Amino acid sequence: MIEWIIIVSIITSGLSIALVGMFATRAQGNAASSAFESVARQPEAGDQINRMLLFALAFIETIVIFTLTISLILLFANPLLGRLK
């Protein structure tokens, strides 16, 4: 039983980091692309668009960091293993 929990934790951690990394990169690219298009259309609003872009990128990176933290907890300090012993 413990072996299955370890195997599933490793697979889950790997998949979650891969998927979240892939979709976060795509979201950051879309946000940057939209910001560049907006600045090209309205150069006078460039400072406000830049500020909003940085906030959006920070929020996207926060999701990646949370996923990394949970994955590392599953790999190295798995709370499920302590309940089975």
N, CA, C and O atoms as a CHARMM CRD file, in Angstrom:
* protein
*
  340
    1    1 MET  N      0.82100  -1.20200   0.00000 PROA 1      0.00000
    2    1 MET  CA     0.00000   0.00000   0.00000 PROA 1      0.00000
    3    1 MET  C      0.86200   1.26200   0.00000 PROA 1      0.00000
    4    1 MET  O      0.57800   2.22700  -0.71000 PROA 1      0.00000
    5    2 ILE  N      1.91900   1.23400   0.81000 PROA 2      0.00000
    6    2 ILE  CA     2.79100   2.40500   0.89200 PROA 2      0.00000
    7    2 ILE  C      3.49900   2.63700  -0.43500 PROA 2      0.00000
    8    2 ILE  O      3.71400   3.78300  -0.83200 PROA 2      0.00000
    9    3 GLU  N      3.86400   1.55600  -1.12500 PROA 3      0.00000
   10    3 GLU  CA     4.53600   1.70800  -2.40300 PROA 3      0.00000
   11    3 GLU  C      3.64300   2.40400  -3.41700 PROA 3      0.00000
   12    3 GLU  O      4.11400   3.22500  -4.20500 PROA 3      0.00000
   13    4 TRP  N      2.35200   2.07800  -3.39900 PROA 4      0.00000
   14    4 TRP  CA     1.41600   2.71300  -4.33100 PROA 4      0.00000
   15    4 TRP  C      1.27300   4.20200  -4.05200 PROA 4      0.00000
   16    4 TRP  O      1.17800   5.00700  -4.97900 PROA 4      0.00000
   17    5 ILE  N      1.25800   4.56300  -2.78600 PROA 5      0.00000
   18    5 ILE  CA     1.14400   5.98000  -2.44100 PROA 5      0.00000
   19    5 ILE  C      2.38500   6.73400  -2.91500 PROA 5      0.00000
   20    5 ILE  O      2.28000   7.85700  -3.40800 PROA 5      0.00000
   21    6 ILE  N      3.54800   6.12600  -2.76700 PROA 6      0.00000
   22    6 ILE  CA     4.77900   6.76600  -3.22600 PROA 6      0.00000
   23    6 ILE  C      4.77300   6.91700  -4.74700 PROA 6      0.00000
   24    6 ILE  O      5.12300   7.97500  -5.26800 PROA 6      0.00000
   25    7 ILE  N      4.37800   5.86100  -5.45600 PROA 7      0.00000
   26    7 ILE  CA     4.34400   5.91000  -6.92100 PROA 7      0.00000
   27    7 ILE  C      3.34700   6.95100  -7.41300 PROA 7      0.00000
   28    7 ILE  O      3.65400   7.73200  -8.31400 PROA 7      0.00000
   29    8 VAL  N      2.16300   6.96200  -6.82800 PROA 8      0.00000
   30    8 VAL  CA     1.13700   7.92900  -7.24500 PROA 8      0.00000
   31    8 VAL  C      1.57200   9.35200  -6.90600 PROA 8      0.00000
   32    8 VAL  O      1.28700  10.27700  -7.66700 PROA 8      0.00000
   33    9 SER  N      2.25500   9.54500  -5.77900 PROA 9      0.00000
   34    9 SER  CA     2.74400  10.88200  -5.41100 PROA 9      0.00000
   35    9 SER  C      3.77600  11.37900  -6.41200 PROA 9      0.00000
   36    9 SER  O      3.75900  12.55100  -6.78800 PROA 9      0.00000
   37   10 ILE  N      4.67300  10.50300  -6.84600 PROA 10     0.00000
   38   10 ILE  CA     5.69600  10.90400  -7.82200 PROA 10     0.00000
   39   10 ILE  C      5.05500  11.26300  -9.15900 PROA 10     0.00000
   40   10 ILE  O      5.40100  12.27800  -9.76400 PROA 10     0.00000
   41   11 ILE  N      4.12500  10.43300  -9.61800 PROA 11     0.00000
   42   11 ILE  CA     3.45300  10.69800 -10.90000 PROA 11     0.00000
   43   11 ILE  C      2.63700  11.98400 -10.82300 PROA 11     0.00000
   44   11 ILE  O      2.66600  12.80100 -11.74400 PROA 11     0.00000
   45   12 THR  N      1.91700  12.15800  -9.73300 PROA 12     0.00000
   46   12 THR  CA     1.09600  13.35400  -9.56300 PROA 12     0.00000
   47   12 THR  C      1.95100  14.60900  -9.51300 PROA 12     0.00000
   48   12 THR  O      1.60200  15.62500 -10.11400 PROA 12     0.00000
   49   13 SER  N      3.05600  14.54500  -8.80800 PROA 13     0.00000
   50   13 SER  CA     3.94300  15.71600  -8.72500 PROA 13     0.00000
   51   13 SER  C      4.50400  16.07600 -10.09100 PROA 13     0.00000
   52   13 SER  O      4.50900  17.24300 -10.48100 PROA 13     0.00000
   53   14 GLY  N      4.97200  15.08000 -10.80900 PROA 14     0.00000
   54   14 GLY  CA     5.53600  15.34300 -12.13100 PROA 14     0.00000
   55   14 GLY  C      4.51700  15.91000 -13.10200 PROA 14     0.00000
   56   14 GLY  O      4.79900  16.86900 -13.82000 PROA 14     0.00000
   57   15 LEU  N      3.33800  15.31600 -13.12300 PROA 15     0.00000
   58   15 LEU  CA     2.30200  15.79800 -14.04500 PROA 15     0.00000
   59   15 LEU  C      1.81900  17.20000 -13.67400 PROA 15     0.00000
   60   15 LEU  O      1.58700  18.03300 -14.55000 PROA 15     0.00000
   61   16 SER  N      1.67000  17.45100 -12.39200 PROA 16     0.00000
   62   16 SER  CA     1.16900  18.77300 -11.99700 PROA 16     0.00000
   63   16 SER  C      2.16600  19.86700 -12.35900 PROA 16     0.00000
   64   16 SER  O      1.77000  20.92000 -12.85900 PROA 16     0.00000
   65   17 ILE  N      3.44600  19.63500 -12.11400 PROA 17     0.00000
   66   17 ILE  CA     4.45000  20.64000 -12.47000 PROA 17     0.00000
   67   17 ILE  C      4.51000  20.82300 -13.98600 PROA 17     0.00000
   68   17 ILE  O      4.61700  21.94800 -14.47600 PROA 17     0.00000
   69   18 ALA  N      4.44000  19.71500 -14.72800 PROA 18     0.00000
   70   18 ALA  CA     4.51300  19.81300 -16.19100 PROA 18     0.00000
   71   18 ALA  C      3.31000  20.57300 -16.75000 PROA 18     0.00000
   72   18 ALA  O      3.47100  21.47400 -17.57300 PROA 18     0.00000
   73   19 LEU  N      2.11800  20.21300 -16.30900 PROA 19     0.00000
   74   19 LEU  CA     0.90900  20.85400 -16.84400 PROA 19     0.00000
   75   19 LEU  C      0.80100  22.31300 -16.42400 PROA 19     0.00000
   76   19 LEU  O      0.49400  23.17700 -17.24500 PROA 19     0.00000
   77   20 VAL  N      1.05100  22.59000 -15.14900 PROA 20     0.00000
   78   20 VAL  CA     0.94800  23.97600 -14.69100 PROA 20     0.00000
   79   20 VAL  C      2.02400  24.83300 -15.35200 PROA 20     0.00000
   80   20 VAL  O      1.76500  25.97800 -15.72200 PROA 20     0.00000
   81   21 GLY  N      3.22600  24.28400 -15.50200 PROA 21     0.00000
   82   21 GLY  CA     4.27900  25.03400 -16.18300 PROA 21     0.00000
   83   21 GLY  C      3.93100  25.33400 -17.62000 PROA 21     0.00000
   84   21 GLY  O      4.17600  26.43500 -18.11400 PROA 21     0.00000
   85   22 MET  N      3.35300  24.34300 -18.29700 PROA 22     0.00000
   86   22 MET  CA     2.98900  24.53000 -19.69400 PROA 22     0.00000
   87   22 MET  C      1.88600  25.58600 -19.84200 PROA 22     0.00000
   88   22 MET  O      1.99100  26.48800 -20.67300 PROA 22     0.00000
   89   23 PHE  N      0.83900  25.46700 -19.03600 PROA 23     0.00000
   90   23 PHE  CA    -0.27700  26.40100 -19.17000 PROA 23     0.00000
   91   23 PHE  C      0.08600  27.79300 -18.63900 PROA 23     0.00000
   92   23 PHE  O     -0.41300  28.79500 -19.15100 PROA 23     0.00000
   93   24 ALA  N      0.94800  27.86600 -17.62000 PROA 24     0.00000
   94   24 ALA  CA     1.37200  29.17800 -17.12200 PROA 24     0.00000
   95   24 ALA  C      2.21700  29.90000 -18.15900 PROA 24     0.00000
   96   24 ALA  O      2.09400  31.11300 -18.33300 PROA 24     0.00000
   97   25 THR  N      3.07400  29.15700 -18.84700 PROA 25     0.00000
   98   25 THR  CA     3.87900  29.76800 -19.90900 PROA 25     0.00000
   99   25 THR  C      2.98800  30.28400 -21.02500 PROA 25     0.00000
  100   25 THR  O      3.21400  31.36700 -21.56400 PROA 25     0.00000
  101   26 ARG  N      1.99200  29.51300 -21.36300 PROA 26     0.00000
  102   26 ARG  CA     1.06200  29.95400 -22.41300 PROA 26     0.00000
  103   26 ARG  C      0.26700  31.19000 -21.96300 PROA 26     0.00000
  104   26 ARG  O      0.04700  32.11200 -22.74900 PROA 26     0.00000
  105   27 ALA  N     -0.15600  31.20000 -20.70300 PROA 27     0.00000
  106   27 ALA  CA    -0.90200  32.34900 -20.18600 PROA 27     0.00000
  107   27 ALA  C     -0.02900  33.60100 -20.14900 PROA 27     0.00000
  108   27 ALA  O     -0.49900  34.69700 -20.45600 PROA 27     0.00000
  109   28 GLN  N      1.23800  33.44100 -19.77300 PROA 28     0.00000
  110   28 GLN  CA     2.13900  34.58900 -19.76300 PROA 28     0.00000
  111   28 GLN  C      2.37100  35.11500 -21.17400 PROA 28     0.00000
  112   28 GLN  O      2.43400  36.32600 -21.38600 PROA 28     0.00000
  113   29 GLY  N      2.49600  34.21600 -22.12600 PROA 29     0.00000
  114   29 GLY  CA     2.65500  34.64500 -23.51600 PROA 29     0.00000
  115   29 GLY  C      1.44000  35.39000 -24.02400 PROA 29     0.00000
  116   29 GLY  O      1.56800  36.41000 -24.70200 PROA 29     0.00000
  117   30 ASN  N      0.26000  34.88600 -23.69900 PROA 30     0.00000
  118   30 ASN  CA    -0.98000  35.57300 -24.11100 PROA 30     0.00000
  119   30 ASN  C     -1.10100  36.94300 -23.45700 PROA 30     0.00000
  120   30 ASN  O     -1.50500  37.90900 -24.10400 PROA 30     0.00000
  121   31 ALA  N     -0.75000  37.03200 -22.16900 PROA 31     0.00000
  122   31 ALA  CA    -0.83400  38.31400 -21.46900 PROA 31     0.00000
  123   31 ALA  C      0.14300  39.31900 -22.07000 PROA 31     0.00000
  124   31 ALA  O     -0.20800  40.47900 -22.28400 PROA 31     0.00000
  125   32 ALA  N      1.36200  38.87700 -22.34100 PROA 32     0.00000
  126   32 ALA  CA     2.35000  39.78800 -22.93200 PROA 32     0.00000
  127   32 ALA  C      1.93800  40.20900 -24.33000 PROA 32     0.00000
  128   32 ALA  O      2.09800  41.37200 -24.70000 PROA 32     0.00000
  129   33 SER  N      1.41100  39.28200 -25.10500 PROA 33     0.00000
  130   33 SER  CA     0.97000  39.60600 -26.45900 PROA 33     0.00000
  131   33 SER  C     -0.15500  40.63700 -26.43400 PROA 33     0.00000
  132   33 SER  O     -0.14700  41.59300 -27.21000 PROA 33     0.00000
  133   34 SER  N     -1.11100  40.43900 -25.54700 PROA 34     0.00000
  134   34 SER  CA    -2.22100  41.39900 -25.44200 PROA 34     0.00000
  135   34 SER  C     -1.73000  42.76600 -24.97900 PROA 34     0.00000
  136   34 SER  O     -2.20500  43.79900 -25.45000 PROA 34     0.00000
  137   35 ALA  N     -0.77900  42.76200 -24.05400 PROA 35     0.00000
  138   35 ALA  CA    -0.24600  44.04400 -23.57400 PROA 35     0.00000
  139   35 ALA  C      0.49700  44.77400 -24.69000 PROA 35     0.00000
  140   35 ALA  O      0.36200  45.98900 -24.83100 PROA 35     0.00000
  141   36 PHE  N      1.27700  44.04600 -25.47800 PROA 36     0.00000
  142   36 PHE  CA     1.99900  44.68200 -26.58300 PROA 36     0.00000
  143   36 PHE  C      1.03300  45.24900 -27.61400 PROA 36     0.00000
  144   36 PHE  O      1.24900  46.34000 -28.14100 PROA 36     0.00000
  145   37 GLU  N     -0.03000  44.51000 -27.89900 PROA 37     0.00000
  146   37 GLU  CA    -1.02800  45.01100 -28.85300 PROA 37     0.00000
  147   37 GLU  C     -1.72600  46.25100 -28.30600 PROA 37     0.00000
  148   37 GLU  O     -1.99500  47.19900 -29.04400 PROA 37     0.00000
  149   38 SER  N     -2.01700  46.23500 -27.00300 PROA 38     0.00000
  150   38 SER  CA    -2.69400  47.39000 -26.40500 PROA 38     0.00000
  151   38 SER  C     -1.81000  48.62800 -26.42100 PROA 38     0.00000
  152   38 SER  O     -2.28600  49.73100 -26.69100 PROA 38     0.00000
  153   39 VAL  N     -0.52300  48.44900 -26.13400 PROA 39     0.00000
  154   39 VAL  CA     0.39700  49.58300 -26.16300 PROA 39     0.00000
  155   39 VAL  C      0.57000  50.09400 -27.59500 PROA 39     0.00000
  156   39 VAL  O      0.72500  51.29500 -27.81600 PROA 39     0.00000
  157   40 ALA  N      0.54300  49.18100 -28.55800 PROA 40     0.00000
  158   40 ALA  CA     0.66000  49.60900 -29.95600 PROA 40     0.00000
  159   40 ALA  C     -0.54600  50.43100 -30.38300 PROA 40     0.00000
  160   40 ALA  O     -0.42200  51.36200 -31.17900 PROA 40     0.00000
  161   41 ARG  N     -1.72600  50.08200 -29.84500 PROA 41     0.00000
  162   41 ARG  CA    -2.93500  50.83300 -30.19900 PROA 41     0.00000
  163   41 ARG  C     -3.04200  52.14900 -29.44700 PROA 41     0.00000
  164   41 ARG  O     -3.46400  53.15800 -30.01200 PROA 41     0.00000
  165   42 GLN  N     -2.65300  52.14200 -28.15300 PROA 42     0.00000
  166   42 GLN  CA    -2.75700  53.34100 -27.32300 PROA 42     0.00000
  167   42 GLN  C     -1.44200  53.57100 -26.58300 PROA 42     0.00000
  168   42 GLN  O     -1.31500  53.17200 -25.42600 PROA 42     0.00000
  169   43 PRO  N     -0.49000  54.18800 -27.20900 PROA 43     0.00000
  170   43 PRO  CA     0.81300  54.39500 -26.56600 PROA 43     0.00000
  171   43 PRO  C      0.74600  55.24400 -25.29400 PROA 43     0.00000
  172   43 PRO  O      1.58200  55.09500 -24.40300 PROA 43     0.00000
  173   44 GLU  N     -0.23900  56.12700 -25.21200 PROA 44     0.00000
  174   44 GLU  CA    -0.33700  56.98700 -24.02100 PROA 44     0.00000
  175   44 GLU  C     -0.74100  56.20600 -22.77500 PROA 44     0.00000
  176   44 GLU  O     -0.51900  56.68500 -21.66300 PROA 44     0.00000
  177   45 ALA  N     -1.31800  55.03500 -22.92200 PROA 45     0.00000
  178   45 ALA  CA    -1.71300  54.20300 -21.77800 PROA 45     0.00000
  179   45 ALA  C     -0.66800  53.13700 -21.46500 PROA 45     0.00000
  180   45 ALA  O     -0.95700  52.17200 -20.75800 PROA 45     0.00000
  181   46 GLY  N      0.52400  53.30600 -21.97900 PROA 46     0.00000
  182   46 GLY  CA     1.56500  52.29300 -21.82800 PROA 46     0.00000
  183   46 GLY  C      1.96500  52.02800 -20.38600 PROA 46     0.00000
  184   46 GLY  O      2.19200  50.87700 -20.01200 PROA 46     0.00000
  185   47 ASP  N      2.05600  53.07500 -19.56500 PROA 47     0.00000
  186   47 ASP  CA     2.45500  52.87800 -18.17500 PROA 47     0.00000
  187   47 ASP  C      1.41800  52.06600 -17.40100 PROA 47     0.00000
  188   47 ASP  O      1.77200  51.17100 -16.63300 PROA 47     0.00000
  189   48 GLN  N      0.15600  52.37500 -17.60200 PROA 48     0.00000
  190   48 GLN  CA    -0.89800  51.64500 -16.89500 PROA 48     0.00000
  191   48 GLN  C     -0.97900  50.19900 -17.38900 PROA 48     0.00000
  192   48 GLN  O     -1.17100  49.28100 -16.59200 PROA 48     0.00000
  193   49 ILE  N     -0.83600  49.99800 -18.66700 PROA 49     0.00000
  194   49 ILE  CA    -0.86800  48.63700 -19.21600 PROA 49     0.00000
  195   49 ILE  C      0.32700  47.83500 -18.70600 PROA 49     0.00000
  196   49 ILE  O      0.18700  46.65500 -18.38200 PROA 49     0.00000
  197   50 ASN  N      1.48900  48.45900 -18.63300 PROA 50     0.00000
  198   50 ASN  CA     2.68400  47.79300 -18.13000 PROA 50     0.00000
  199   50 ASN  C      2.49100  47.36900 -16.67600 PROA 50     0.00000
  200   50 ASN  O      2.85800  46.25600 -16.29900 PROA 50     0.00000
  201   51 ARG  N      1.91900  48.24800 -15.86200 PROA 51     0.00000
  202   51 ARG  CA     1.66900  47.94200 -14.45700 PROA 51     0.00000
  203   51 ARG  C      0.69600  46.76900 -14.31800 PROA 51     0.00000
  204   51 ARG  O      0.91500  45.86900 -13.50800 PROA 51     0.00000
  205   52 MET  N     -0.36500  46.78400 -15.10200 PROA 52     0.00000
  206   52 MET  CA    -1.33900  45.69400 -15.04400 PROA 52     0.00000
  207   52 MET  C     -0.73300  44.38100 -15.53800 PROA 52     0.00000
  208   52 MET  O     -1.04500  43.31300 -15.01200 PROA 52     0.00000
  209   53 LEU  N      0.13800  44.46400 -16.55400 PROA 53     0.00000
  210   53 LEU  CA     0.80900  43.26800 -17.05200 PROA 53     0.00000
  211   53 LEU  C      1.69800  42.66600 -15.98200 PROA 53     0.00000
  212   53 LEU  O      1.70900  41.44700 -15.80900 PROA 53     0.00000
  213   54 LEU  N      2.43800  43.48300 -15.26400 PROA 54     0.00000
  214   54 LEU  CA     3.30300  42.96300 -14.21100 PROA 54     0.00000
  215   54 LEU  C      2.50800  42.30100 -13.09100 PROA 54     0.00000
  216   54 LEU  O      2.93500  41.27700 -12.55700 PROA 54     0.00000
  217   55 PHE  N      1.36200  42.86800 -12.72900 PROA 55     0.00000
  218   55 PHE  CA     0.50500  42.22300 -11.72800 PROA 55     0.00000
  219   55 PHE  C     -0.00300  40.87400 -12.23200 PROA 55     0.00000
  220   55 PHE  O     -0.00300  39.89000 -11.49300 PROA 55     0.00000
  221   56 ALA  N     -0.43000  40.83300 -13.47300 PROA 56     0.00000
  222   56 ALA  CA    -0.93300  39.57200 -14.04000 PROA 56     0.00000
  223   56 ALA  C      0.15700  38.50500 -14.08100 PROA 56     0.00000
  224   56 ALA  O     -0.09500  37.34600 -13.75200 PROA 56     0.00000
  225   57 LEU  N      1.36000  38.88900 -14.48200 PROA 57     0.00000
  226   57 LEU  CA     2.46600  37.93800 -14.52200 PROA 57     0.00000
  227   57 LEU  C      2.83700  37.45700 -13.12600 PROA 57     0.00000
  228   57 LEU  O      3.20100  36.29500 -12.94800 PROA 57     0.00000
  229   58 ALA  N      2.74800  38.33900 -12.13600 PROA 58     0.00000
  230   58 ALA  CA     3.03200  37.93600 -10.75800 PROA 58     0.00000
  231   58 ALA  C      2.00500  36.92500 -10.26000 PROA 58     0.00000
  232   58 ALA  O      2.36100  35.96300  -9.58000 PROA 58     0.00000
  233   59 PHE  N      0.74000  37.13600 -10.59300 PROA 59     0.00000
  234   59 PHE  CA    -0.29100  36.18800 -10.17400 PROA 59     0.00000
  235   59 PHE  C     -0.11100  34.83600 -10.85500 PROA 59     0.00000
  236   59 PHE  O     -0.31100  33.79400 -10.23000 PROA 59     0.00000
  237   60 ILE  N      0.26000  34.84700 -12.11800 PROA 60     0.00000
  238   60 ILE  CA     0.48500  33.59100 -12.83100 PROA 60     0.00000
  239   60 ILE  C      1.66600  32.84000 -12.22000 PROA 60     0.00000
  240   60 ILE  O      1.60200  31.62400 -12.04200 PROA 60     0.00000
  241   61 GLU  N      2.73400  33.55000 -11.90100 PROA 61     0.00000
  242   61 GLU  CA     3.89800  32.90800 -11.28500 PROA 61     0.00000
  243   61 GLU  C      3.57800  32.38600  -9.89500 PROA 61     0.00000
  244   61 GLU  O      4.14700  31.38200  -9.46700 PROA 61     0.00000
  245   62 THR  N      2.66900  33.05700  -9.17600 PROA 62     0.00000
  246   62 THR  CA     2.27300  32.58400  -7.85400 PROA 62     0.00000
  247   62 THR  C      1.61600  31.21800  -7.94200 PROA 62     0.00000
  248   62 THR  O      1.85000  30.36400  -7.08700 PROA 62     0.00000
  249   63 ILE  N      0.81000  31.00300  -8.94600 PROA 63     0.00000
  250   63 ILE  CA     0.18100  29.69500  -9.12600 PROA 63     0.00000
  251   63 ILE  C      1.23600  28.62300  -9.35400 PROA 63     0.00000
  252   63 ILE  O      1.12400  27.51800  -8.82200 PROA 63     0.00000
  253   64 VAL  N      2.25200  28.93900 -10.13400 PROA 64     0.00000
  254   64 VAL  CA     3.32900  27.98200 -10.39100 PROA 64     0.00000
  255   64 VAL  C      4.09500  27.68400  -9.10000 PROA 64     0.00000
  256   64 VAL  O      4.43400  26.53000  -8.83600 PROA 64     0.00000
  257   65 ILE  N      4.36500  28.69700  -8.30700 PROA 65     0.00000
  258   65 ILE  CA     5.09800  28.49400  -7.05400 PROA 65     0.00000
  259   65 ILE  C      4.28100  27.66800  -6.07500 PROA 65     0.00000
  260   65 ILE  O      4.83700  26.81200  -5.38700 PROA 65     0.00000
  261   66 PHE  N      2.96800  27.90300  -5.99300 PROA 66     0.00000
  262   66 PHE  CA     2.12400  27.08500  -5.12300 PROA 66     0.00000
  263   66 PHE  C      2.13100  25.63000  -5.57100 PROA 66     0.00000
  264   66 PHE  O      2.19800  24.72600  -4.73800 PROA 66     0.00000
  265   67 THR  N      2.06200  25.39600  -6.86400 PROA 67     0.00000
  266   67 THR  CA     2.08400  24.02500  -7.37900 PROA 67     0.00000
  267   67 THR  C      3.41900  23.35900  -7.08500 PROA 67     0.00000
  268   67 THR  O      3.45800  22.18500  -6.71600 PROA 67     0.00000
  269   68 LEU  N      4.49800  24.08700  -7.24400 PROA 68     0.00000
  270   68 LEU  CA     5.81800  23.54700  -6.92400 PROA 68     0.00000
  271   68 LEU  C      5.91800  23.19200  -5.44200 PROA 68     0.00000
  272   68 LEU  O      6.46600  22.14900  -5.08800 PROA 68     0.00000
  273   69 THR  N      5.39500  24.04700  -4.58700 PROA 69     0.00000
  274   69 THR  CA     5.43100  23.78700  -3.15000 PROA 69     0.00000
  275   69 THR  C      4.65600  22.53200  -2.79200 PROA 69     0.00000
  276   69 THR  O      5.13900  21.70300  -2.02000 PROA 69     0.00000
  277   70 ILE  N      3.46600  22.38400  -3.34000 PROA 70     0.00000
  278   70 ILE  CA     2.65700  21.19500  -3.05100 PROA 70     0.00000
  279   70 ILE  C      3.32600  19.94700  -3.60200 PROA 70     0.00000
  280   70 ILE  O      3.28300  18.89300  -2.96600 PROA 70     0.00000
  281   71 SER  N      3.93600  20.04600  -4.76000 PROA 71     0.00000
  282   71 SER  CA     4.63400  18.89400  -5.33700 PROA 71     0.00000
  283   71 SER  C      5.82400  18.48700  -4.48400 PROA 71     0.00000
  284   71 SER  O      6.05900  17.29700  -4.27300 PROA 71     0.00000
  285   72 LEU  N      6.57100  19.45400  -3.99700 PROA 72     0.00000
  286   72 LEU  CA     7.70500  19.13400  -3.13500 PROA 72     0.00000
  287   72 LEU  C      7.25300  18.52400  -1.80900 PROA 72     0.00000
  288   72 LEU  O      7.92000  17.63900  -1.27300 PROA 72     0.00000
  289   73 ILE  N      6.13000  18.99100  -1.28400 PROA 73     0.00000
  290   73 ILE  CA     5.58700  18.38700  -0.06600 PROA 73     0.00000
  291   73 ILE  C      5.19400  16.93900  -0.33300 PROA 73     0.00000
  292   73 ILE  O      5.47100  16.06400   0.48700 PROA 73     0.00000
  293   74 LEU  N      4.54900  16.67600  -1.47100 PROA 74     0.00000
  294   74 LEU  CA     4.17600  15.29500  -1.80000 PROA 74     0.00000
  295   74 LEU  C      5.39300  14.40500  -1.98800 PROA 74     0.00000
  296   74 LEU  O      5.34700  13.22200  -1.65000 PROA 74     0.00000
  297   75 LEU  N      6.47800  14.94700  -2.51700 PROA 75     0.00000
  298   75 LEU  CA     7.67000  14.13700  -2.76700 PROA 75     0.00000
  299   75 LEU  C      8.49800  13.88500  -1.50500 PROA 75     0.00000
  300   75 LEU  O      8.95300  12.76300  -1.27800 PROA 75     0.00000
  301   76 PHE  N      8.69600  14.91300  -0.68800 PROA 76     0.00000
  302   76 PHE  CA     9.65900  14.79500   0.39600 PROA 76     0.00000
  303   76 PHE  C      9.05400  14.74000   1.79700 PROA 76     0.00000
  304   76 PHE  O      9.69800  14.23200   2.71500 PROA 76     0.00000
  305   77 ALA  N      7.86400  15.23700   1.98500 PROA 77     0.00000
  306   77 ALA  CA     7.21700  15.21400   3.30600 PROA 77     0.00000
  307   77 ALA  C      5.77800  14.78300   3.14500 PROA 77     0.00000
  308   77 ALA  O      4.86200  15.48000   3.58100 PROA 77     0.00000
  309   78 ASN  N      5.57700  13.64600   2.52700 PROA 78     0.00000
  310   78 ASN  CA     4.23700  13.18500   2.18500 PROA 78     0.00000
  311   78 ASN  C      3.41200  12.94800   3.45000 PROA 78     0.00000
  312   78 ASN  O      3.75200  12.06900   4.24200 PROA 78     0.00000
  313   79 PRO  N      2.34100  13.70900   3.65600 PROA 79     0.00000
  314   79 PRO  CA     1.53200  13.53200   4.86000 PROA 79     0.00000
  315   79 PRO  C      0.72000  12.24200   4.85900 PROA 79     0.00000
  316   79 PRO  O      0.25500  11.80000   5.91000 PROA 79     0.00000
  317   80 LEU  N      0.54800  11.64100   3.69600 PROA 80     0.00000
  318   80 LEU  CA    -0.22500  10.39800   3.61800 PROA 80     0.00000
  319   80 LEU  C      0.54200   9.20600   4.17600 PROA 80     0.00000
  320   80 LEU  O     -0.06600   8.25200   4.66300 PROA 80     0.00000
  321   81 LEU  N      1.86300   9.24800   4.11100 PROA 81     0.00000
  322   81 LEU  CA     2.67400   8.11900   4.57600 PROA 81     0.00000
  323   81 LEU  C      2.63100   7.99900   6.10200 PROA 81     0.00000
  324   81 LEU  O      2.66800   6.88700   6.63000 PROA 81     0.00000
  325   82 GLY  N      2.55500   9.11300   6.80900 PROA 82     0.00000
  326   82 GLY  CA     2.51400   9.07500   8.26500 PROA 82     0.00000
  327   82 GLY  C      1.24500   8.46200   8.81200 PROA 82     0.00000
  328   82 GLY  O      1.25400   7.92500   9.92000 PROA 82     0.00000
  329   83 ARG  N      0.17700   8.52200   8.08500 PROA 83     0.00000
  330   83 ARG  CA    -1.11200   7.97500   8.54700 PROA 83     0.00000
  331   83 ARG  C     -1.19400   6.47000   8.38300 PROA 83     0.00000
  332   83 ARG  O     -2.00700   5.81800   9.03900 PROA 83     0.00000
  333   84 LEU  N     -0.36800   5.91300   7.52100 PROA 84     0.00000
  334   84 LEU  CA    -0.42800   4.46900   7.28300 PROA 84     0.00000
  335   84 LEU  C      0.45000   3.67200   8.23000 PROA 84     0.00000
  336   84 LEU  O      0.22300   2.47700   8.41500 PROA 84     0.00000
  337   85 LYS  N      1.43300   4.29700   8.82500 PROA 85     0.00000
  338   85 LYS  CA     2.36900   3.56000   9.68000 PROA 85     0.00000
  339   85 LYS  C      1.80900   3.35900  11.06500 PROA 85     0.00000
  340   85 LYS  O      2.46600   2.75800  11.91500 PROA 85     0.00000
